[in-house]
Amino acid sequence: MRLLPVLSLVLGLCAFAGTANAAEAQTAQQNKMTVCNKEATDKALKGDERKAFMSDCLKAKPAAAEKAMTPQQQKMADCNKQAGDKSLKGDERKAFMSECLKAKPAAAEKAMTPQQQKMADCNKQAGDKNLKGDERKTFMASCLKGNAA
């Protein structure tokens, strides 16, 4: 019995949230209409000219809505442009694109942090000494603290 009022309240809130979203979308469309209408008035357009302008203006997507390319899409576009500049075709183009897309970006090849460098050095030393198991673990802990040579 108590479930019915709660359920009614939840459904009412969902319906209200749906109309709020619709109102926001309508407001955005109304703003676009206002901007386009002002531009048409500023250009003193009349009749068919105004109608065509308004149609184009309302269909246009705002610059902010255009999606920026992901790093992978950017890399693909860059490699594709390079292949086009070199006039590559067929298997040559395919091989070039494969290598180009596998290449690491310059930003990814940045220098290691001091901690990463220390870890690599200690790891190499442990490998050179052929240390295994607990012995390696102890050595690495000591090396990373700066106690090992």
DRENDO-822235 format. One line per 3 residues: number of its first residue (from 1); their letters; for each residue x, y, z of N, C-alpha, C. Coordinates in nm, 2 decimals. Atoms other than C-alpha are relative to their C-alpha. Example, Ala and Ser with C-alpha at 12.3 -4.5 7.8 and 13.67 -1.06 7.14 Angstrom:
BEGIN
1> as> 0.09,-0.12,0.00,1.23,-0.45,0.78,0.09,0.12,0.00  -0.09,-0.11,0.00,1.37,-0.11,0.71,-0.08,0.11,0.08
This chain:
BEGIN
1> mrl> 0.08,-0.12,0.00,0.00,0.00,0.00,0.09,0.13,0.00  -0.09,-0.11,-0.01,0.28,0.24,0.08,0.08,0.02,-0.13  -0.08,0.00,0.12,0.45,0.15,-0.24,-0.06,0.09,-0.11
4> lpv> 0.07,-0.07,0.10,0.19,0.32,-0.46,0.03,0.15,0.00  -0.04,-0.14,0.00,0.26,0.68,-0.34,0.14,0.03,-0.04  -0.14,-0.02,0.03,0.63,0.64,-0.37,0.02,-0.02,-0.15
7> lsl> 0.00,0.03,0.14,0.59,0.49,-0.72,-0.05,0.12,-0.08  0.06,-0.11,0.07,0.37,0.78,-0.82,0.10,0.12,0.00  -0.10,-0.11,-0.01,0.63,1.03,-0.69,0.12,-0.02,-0.09
10> vlg> -0.11,0.03,0.09,0.91,0.86,-0.88,-0.03,0.03,-0.15  0.04,-0.02,0.13,0.72,0.86,-1.20,-0.03,0.15,-0.04  0.02,-0.14,0.02,0.62,1.22,-1.16,0.13,0.08,-0.01
13> lca> -0.14,-0.06,0.02,0.99,1.32,-1.11,0.06,-0.03,-0.13  -0.05,0.04,0.13,1.09,1.13,-1.42,-0.06,0.08,-0.11  0.07,-0.08,0.10,0.83,1.30,-1.62,0.04,0.15,0.00
16> fag> -0.05,-0.14,-0.01,0.94,1.64,-1.49,0.14,0.02,-0.06  -0.13,-0.01,0.05,1.30,1.57,-1.57,0.00,-0.01,-0.15  0.01,0.01,0.15,1.20,1.47,-1.93,-0.04,0.13,-0.06
19> tan> 0.05,-0.13,0.05,1.02,1.80,-1.98,0.11,0.11,0.01  -0.10,-0.10,-0.02,1.31,2.00,-1.84,0.11,-0.02,-0.11  -0.10,0.02,0.11,1.55,1.84,-2.10,-0.06,0.05,-0.13
22> aae> 0.07,-0.04,0.13,1.30,1.91,-2.38,0.00,0.16,0.00  0.00,-0.14,-0.01,1.28,2.27,-2.26,0.13,0.06,-0.03  -0.14,-0.04,0.03,1.66,2.31,-2.27,0.03,-0.01,-0.15
25> aqt> -0.02,0.02,0.14,1.67,2.17,-2.62,-0.08,0.11,-0.08  0.08,-0.10,0.07,1.39,2.40,-2.73,0.06,0.14,0.02  -0.06,-0.13,-0.02,1.56,2.70,-2.58,0.13,0.02,-0.09
28> aqq> -0.11,-0.01,0.09,1.88,2.62,-2.77,-0.04,0.02,-0.15  0.05,-0.02,0.13,1.68,2.60,-3.09,-0.06,0.14,-0.02  0.06,-0.13,0.00,1.50,2.92,-3.01,0.11,0.10,-0.01
31> nkm> -0.12,-0.09,0.01,1.84,3.09,-2.95,0.06,0.00,-0.14  -0.05,0.01,0.13,1.96,2.97,-3.28,-0.09,0.08,-0.10  0.09,-0.07,0.09,1.65,3.10,-3.45,0.01,0.15,0.02
34> tvc> -0.01,-0.14,-0.03,1.69,3.44,-3.28,0.13,0.05,-0.07  -0.13,-0.05,0.06,2.06,3.47,-3.39,-0.01,0.00,-0.16  0.01,0.01,0.14,1.98,3.36,-3.75,-0.09,0.12,-0.05
37> nke> 0.10,-0.10,0.04,1.68,3.60,-3.77,0.07,0.14,0.01  -0.07,-0.13,-0.02,1.90,3.89,-3.64,0.10,0.02,-0.12  -0.10,-0.01,0.11,2.17,3.81,-3.90,-0.08,0.03,-0.13
40> atd> 0.08,-0.02,0.12,1.90,3.80,-4.18,-0.05,0.15,0.00  0.05,-0.14,-0.01,1.76,4.14,-4.06,0.12,0.10,-0.03  -0.11,-0.08,0.01,2.11,4.29,-4.04,0.05,0.01,-0.15
43> kal> -0.03,0.01,0.14,2.17,4.18,-4.40,-0.11,0.05,-0.09  0.12,-0.06,0.07,1.83,4.33,-4.50,-0.05,-0.10,-0.11  0.05,0.10,0.09,1.73,4.00,-4.67,-0.15,0.00,0.00
46> kgd> 0.14,0.00,0.02,1.38,3.97,-4.81,-0.04,-0.12,-0.08  0.06,0.10,0.08,1.16,3.70,-4.96,0.08,-0.13,-0.01  -0.07,0.13,0.02,1.33,3.39,-5.11,0.14,0.00,0.05
49> erk> -0.13,-0.01,-0.05,1.67,3.52,-5.02,0.01,-0.02,0.15  0.01,0.02,-0.15,1.58,3.54,-4.65,-0.03,-0.14,0.03  0.04,0.14,-0.03,1.41,3.20,-4.66,0.12,-0.09,-0.02
52> afm> -0.11,0.08,0.02,1.72,3.04,-4.81,0.11,0.02,0.11  -0.10,-0.03,-0.11,1.95,3.22,-4.56,-0.04,-0.07,0.13  0.05,0.06,-0.12,1.74,3.11,-4.27,0.01,-0.15,0.01
55> sdc> -0.01,0.15,0.00,1.73,2.75,-4.38,0.14,-0.04,0.02  -0.14,0.03,-0.01,2.11,2.74,-4.42,0.05,0.03,0.14  -0.05,-0.04,-0.14,2.17,2.92,-4.09,-0.05,-0.10,0.10
58> lka> 0.05,0.09,-0.11,1.94,2.69,-3.89,0.05,-0.14,-0.02  -0.06,0.13,0.02,2.10,2.38,-4.05,0.14,-0.01,0.05  -0.14,0.00,-0.03,2.45,2.49,-3.97,0.02,-0.04,0.14
61> kpa> -0.03,0.05,-0.14,2.61,2.32,-3.67,0.10,0.11,0.06  -0.09,-0.10,-0.06,2.78,2.55,-3.42,0.15,-0.06,0.00  -0.14,0.05,0.00,3.16,2.53,-3.42,0.04,-0.08,0.12
64> aae> -0.03,0.08,-0.12,3.17,2.40,-3.06,-0.05,-0.14,-0.01  0.06,0.13,0.01,2.96,2.10,-3.17,0.09,-0.09,-0.08  -0.09,0.09,0.08,3.23,1.98,-3.41,0.09,-0.07,0.09
67> kam> -0.09,0.08,-0.08,3.42,1.70,-3.26,0.14,0.01,-0.04  -0.14,0.00,0.02,3.79,1.72,-3.22,0.04,-0.14,-0.03  -0.05,0.14,0.04,3.98,1.43,-3.37,0.07,-0.06,0.12
70> tpq> -0.07,0.07,-0.10,4.11,1.17,-3.13,0.15,-0.01,-0.04  -0.14,0.02,0.05,4.49,1.12,-3.13,0.02,-0.10,-0.11  -0.01,0.11,0.10,4.45,0.80,-3.33,-0.05,0.05,-0.14
73> qqk> 0.05,-0.05,0.13,4.23,0.98,-3.59,0.10,0.11,-0.06  -0.09,-0.10,0.05,4.48,1.27,-3.61,0.13,-0.07,-0.06  -0.12,0.07,0.05,4.77,1.02,-3.66,-0.04,-0.06,-0.13
76> mad> 0.04,0.06,0.12,4.57,0.84,-3.93,-0.01,0.11,-0.11  0.01,-0.11,0.10,4.50,1.18,-4.11,0.14,0.04,-0.04  -0.14,-0.04,0.03,4.87,1.27,-4.08,0.07,-0.10,-0.09
79> cnk> -0.06,0.10,0.08,4.99,0.94,-4.22,-0.06,0.00,-0.14  0.07,0.00,0.13,4.73,0.95,-4.50,0.05,0.12,-0.08  -0.05,-0.12,0.08,4.85,1.30,-4.60,0.14,-0.02,-0.05
82> qag> -0.13,0.03,0.04,5.21,1.19,-4.60,0.01,-0.10,-0.11  0.00,0.10,0.11,5.13,0.89,-4.82,-0.05,0.07,-0.13  0.04,-0.07,0.12,4.94,1.12,-5.05,0.10,0.09,-0.06
85> dks> -0.11,-0.08,0.05,5.23,1.36,-5.07,0.10,-0.07,-0.07  -0.10,0.08,0.06,5.46,1.08,-5.16,-0.06,-0.08,-0.12  0.07,0.07,0.11,5.20,0.95,-5.42,0.02,-0.15,0.00
88> lkg> -0.02,0.15,-0.02,5.22,0.60,-5.28,-0.14,-0.07,-0.04  0.12,0.08,0.05,4.98,0.34,-5.43,0.01,-0.14,0.04  0.00,0.14,-0.02,4.89,-0.02,-5.36,0.07,-0.05,0.13
91> der> -0.08,0.06,-0.11,5.12,-0.23,-5.15,0.09,0.09,0.07  -0.10,-0.10,-0.05,5.37,0.05,-5.11,-0.07,0.09,0.11  0.08,-0.08,-0.09,5.10,0.27,-4.95,-0.04,-0.07,0.12
94> kaf> 0.04,0.08,-0.12,4.97,-0.01,-4.73,0.12,-0.02,0.10  -0.11,0.02,-0.09,5.32,-0.08,-4.60,0.04,0.13,0.07  -0.03,-0.13,-0.06,5.39,0.29,-4.54,-0.10,0.03,0.11
97> mse> 0.10,-0.03,-0.10,5.06,0.34,-4.36,0.02,-0.09,0.13  -0.02,0.09,-0.11,5.13,0.04,-4.14,0.11,0.04,0.09  -0.12,-0.05,-0.07,5.47,0.16,-4.04,-0.03,0.14,0.07
100> clk> 0.03,-0.13,-0.05,5.35,0.52,-4.00,-0.09,-0.01,0.13  0.10,0.01,-0.11,5.06,0.42,-3.77,0.06,-0.07,0.12  -0.07,0.06,-0.11,5.29,0.20,-3.56,0.10,0.09,0.07
103> akp> -0.10,-0.09,-0.06,5.54,0.48,-3.50,-0.05,0.07,0.12  0.04,-0.07,-0.13,5.53,0.63,-3.15,0.01,0.15,-0.03  0.00,-0.14,0.01,5.45,1.00,-3.13,0.12,0.05,0.08
106> aaa> -0.12,-0.06,-0.06,5.74,1.23,-3.03,-0.03,0.02,0.15  0.03,-0.02,-0.14,5.56,1.31,-2.70,0.01,-0.13,0.08  -0.01,0.13,-0.08,5.55,0.94,-2.60,0.15,-0.04,0.02
109> eka> -0.14,0.03,-0.01,5.93,0.92,-2.64,0.07,0.09,0.09  -0.07,-0.09,-0.09,6.00,1.16,-2.36,0.09,-0.07,0.10  -0.09,0.06,-0.09,6.27,1.10,-2.11,-0.07,-0.06,0.12
112> mtp> 0.06,0.06,-0.12,6.21,0.88,-1.81,0.02,0.09,0.12  -0.01,-0.08,-0.13,6.14,1.04,-1.47,0.12,-0.06,0.07  -0.11,0.05,-0.08,6.43,1.01,-1.22,-0.03,-0.14,0.07
115> qqq> 0.03,0.13,-0.06,6.24,0.73,-1.04,0.00,-0.11,-0.10  0.01,0.10,0.10,6.18,0.54,-1.36,0.15,-0.04,-0.04  -0.14,0.02,0.04,6.55,0.58,-1.45,0.07,-0.09,0.11
118> kma> -0.06,0.08,-0.11,6.65,0.45,-1.10,-0.04,-0.14,0.00  0.06,0.14,0.00,6.42,0.15,-1.13,0.07,-0.08,-0.12  -0.07,0.07,0.12,6.57,0.07,-1.48,0.14,-0.04,0.04
121> dcn> -0.14,0.02,-0.04,6.92,0.10,-1.34,0.01,-0.12,0.10  -0.01,0.11,-0.10,6.86,-0.12,-1.04,-0.04,-0.13,-0.06  0.05,0.12,0.06,6.67,-0.37,-1.25,0.11,-0.06,-0.09
124> kqa> -0.11,0.04,0.08,6.97,-0.39,-1.49,0.11,-0.06,0.09  -0.10,0.05,-0.09,7.21,-0.44,-1.20,-0.04,-0.14,0.06  0.04,0.13,-0.06,7.00,-0.72,-1.05,0.00,-0.10,-0.11
127> gdk> -0.02,0.10,0.11,6.99,-0.89,-1.40,0.14,-0.03,-0.02  -0.15,0.03,0.02,7.37,-0.85,-1.44,0.05,-0.09,0.11  -0.04,0.09,-0.12,7.41,-1.02,-1.09,-0.07,-0.13,0.00
130> nlk> 0.08,0.13,0.01,7.16,-1.29,-1.20,-0.07,-0.03,0.13  0.07,0.02,-0.13,6.96,-1.24,-0.88,-0.14,-0.04,-0.03  0.14,0.06,0.01,6.63,-1.43,-0.83,-0.07,0.01,0.13
133> gde> 0.08,0.01,-0.12,6.35,-1.44,-0.58,0.02,0.10,0.11  -0.02,-0.09,-0.12,6.40,-1.30,-0.23,0.12,0.08,-0.01  -0.13,-0.07,0.02,6.76,-1.21,-0.31,-0.02,0.12,-0.09
136> rkt> 0.02,-0.11,0.09,6.65,-0.99,-0.60,-0.09,0.10,0.06  0.10,-0.09,-0.07,6.36,-0.84,-0.40,0.08,0.09,0.10  -0.08,-0.08,-0.10,6.60,-0.74,-0.12,0.10,0.10,-0.07
139> fma> -0.10,-0.09,0.07,6.86,-0.60,-0.36,-0.08,0.12,-0.06  0.08,-0.11,0.06,6.59,-0.40,-0.55,-0.04,0.11,0.10  0.04,-0.09,-0.11,6.46,-0.25,-0.22,0.12,0.09,0.04
142> scl> -0.12,-0.07,-0.05,6.81,-0.16,-0.11,0.05,0.10,-0.11  -0.05,-0.09,0.11,6.91,-0.02,-0.46,-0.09,0.12,-0.01  0.09,-0.11,0.02,6.60,0.19,-0.49,0.00,0.11,0.11
145> kgn> -0.02,-0.09,-0.11,6.67,0.34,-0.15,0.13,0.07,-0.01  -0.12,-0.06,0.02,7.01,0.43,-0.27,0.12,-0.06,0.08  -0.10,0.07,-0.08,7.20,0.18,-0.06,0.09,-0.09,-0.07
148> aa> -0.07,0.09,0.08,7.33,-0.04,-0.33,0.09,0.07,-0.10  -0.09,-0.06,0.10,7.62,0.02,-0.57,-0.02,-0.07,-0.13
